[in-house]
Amino acid sequence: MGLRINDTIPNLTVDTDHGTITLHDWIGDDWAILFSHPKDFTPVCTTEFGAVAQLANEWAARGTKVIGVSVDGVEDHKKWKGDIEKVAGTTAGFPIIADTGLEVSKAFDMLPAEAYLPDGRTPADSATVRSVFIIGPDKQLKLSMTYPMTVGRNFAEVLRALDGLQMATGNGVATPANWVPGDDVIIPPTVSNEDAKAKFGDFETILPYLRKTKAPG
């Protein structure tokens, strides 16, 4: 069975270009984003790692750690970071997991249990290792997205989704389509009008089950 939303992520101990880490300890009390790649020194992935590096201040402002995964080794990761930083124009300060044994790829259901890396492999052999996982401080999976190799990930959308998750957590609200910080939020149908008035103050009833209010905070 694959890893599903609200499942606790596996507490794997992994090798990275920053040394050995245990995932739960590394996350600590922060949010975390794990983003995976099928191979080092590939064009789309290089631009994606660069985009993540450029957003370092945004991740930090949201109390969020980021970590990459690729099925190549630590030494390749270290060399690849030079290319990433050249493309990004900034330091890539996040760790990259060396998933040469496919432990992470299989535990996060990006590859089947019987998968292996053949000699002379190409990125096509691990093409499904192209996912983004947003993980909460409770170590539970909050959101996942998987992309094909031909479509670069939109990390502005990852950032927006993270904002939505953090808004919803602890505030008892949901976010509508295309929501960005500053927009109104949705009051869940499980909250009565009386309780909504007490908790949120004024709100707009669009449909009996669709009510909007100003975002808390």
N, C-alpha and C positions, 0 to 999 in steps of 0.2 A: 504494500500500500504506500502511496506517495505521501509526502509531507503536505499537510493541509493547513489552512488558516486556523489559528488558535492552537495548533500542535506546538509542543515544546521542541525546539531544534535539538539535534543530537549534540552532546557535549564532547566533541572530538578534540583530540590533541593533534595539532598539525604543525608542519614545518613551514616557515615563511622566510622571506628575505630579511625579516627583522628578528629571526630566531624562532624558537618553538613556543607556541601559545596553546592554551586550552580555551575553546570558544566562549564558554560561559564566564570564565574568569576575565577574559579579555573584554567582553561586553560590559561586565560590572553592572552599574546602575544606569547606564546610558542606553540610548537607542543605537541600532547598528544596521548597516546596509552591507550585504554580501553580494558582489556582482561577479559573474563567472564568464570565463573565456575559454575557447577550445584549444588555443595554441598561442604561444608568444610569437612576436615578430609578424603579426598579421595586420593588414591595413586598417580595417574597420575597428578592431579592438584597440589598436594604438590610439586612434582618435578618441575612443570612449574613455580609456584610462586618462588621457589628457584632459577630457572634459571634467572628470571626477577631481583631478588635481586642481583645476582652475576654480572649483567650488569649495575649496578647503575651508574658507571663512564661513560659508553658508552652512556646511555640516557642523562646524564648531558652534555656531550661533544656536543651533537646534539641539545641542547636546548629543550629537550623533557621530559614531565612529564608522569608518568605511574600510572594507577589506576586499581585495580582489582574490579571485581563484583562477588558476590556469593549470592545465595538466602537464606542464613542463616543470623543470627543476629549479632550485633556488639560484644556481649560477646563471641560468638563462634569464631568470627574472631580474637579477641585478643588472645584466647587460641590457635587457629590454628597457629598463627604466631610463637609461640614457636617451633612447629614441623617444620614449613617452614625454620626457621633460623637454626635449627639443621641439616636439610638436606643440606641447602645452605652453611653453615659455615660462614654466614655473616648476617648482619642486614637486615631485610625487611622493609625499611623505607617508602614505598609507602602506601597510604590508600587503604582500601578495602570497597567497597560499600555494605551495608546490604540491599539487594533487597528482603526483606521478602514479600513485597506486589507485587512483580513482575513488578513494574512500569518501571524500566530500561529495563528489559528483554522484555517487550511488546513494549516499545517505540522504541527499537532498532531491533524489529521484530525477536527476538530470540525465542519467544513463542507467540502463538496465543492469541487474545484478551480474549478468554473464558478460558484460562489456570488458574489453581489454584493449591495450594499445599495441597494434601490430608494428612490426619493424617497418621503417620507412613511412610511417603514418603521415597523413595530411590532416588539416583541420576538419575535413569531412568526416573523419573517424570519430570525432567527439563534437559534432556540430550542435548537438542539443545542450551542450554546456554553454548556454547563452541566456542565463536567467539573472534576475534581480530579486533579492529577498530582503524585505524590510522586517526587522526583528525588534520587538519591544524590550524594555528593561526587565520584563518578566521572563525573557528568553523565549517567548512565543512568537511564531510566525504571524505577522500582521498583513502582509501583502506579498504577492509574487507576480512577476511578469517574465515571459520568455519570448525571445526574439529569434528570427532566423539570422544566418550569417550575413545576409545581403542588406539588412536594414540596421543602421546604427541606432543605438538607443538614445532616447530623448531624456537627458538627465534633468532638464527643467521640469519635465513631467514627474520624474522620480522625486524631485524636491517638492513639487506641488502635492503629490500624494503623501509624502512625509508630513507636510504641514496639515493636511486633512486628518491624518491619523492622530497627530498630536492634538489637534483641536478637539476631535471626538473623544479622546481618552480623558476621562475625569470630568468632562463637561456635560455629559449626557445628551449630546447632540449628534447629528449627522451632517454631511455636506452635500449639496446638490451638484448636478452636472456642471463641469467647468468652474467649480468653485476655486477662488484664490483668496488669500488672507485679506480681510476687510469686507468681504461679501457676507450677506446674511447666511445663516445656517438653518437646518431643518430640526424641528422638534419631533422626536419619535412619536408614532401613534400610540405607544403604550403610556404616554404621559397625558393625563386628563387636562382639559382646558383650565380647570381650577389650579392644578399643580403647575401647569405651564405659566400661568399668570403670576403665581407666587415665586416661581424660580427665575423666570426670564423677564417679567414685566410685560410690556406690550409685545404683541405678535400679530402676524397677518395670517388669516385663514384663506388659503387659495382653494383648497378642497377639504372636505371633512378630515381626510387623512394627510393633508399636506399643509403644514403651518411653518412659517418662517419667522425668524427673530434675529436681532442683532447678535453677532458673535460674542460670546462671553469674553470679558477681558479687553 
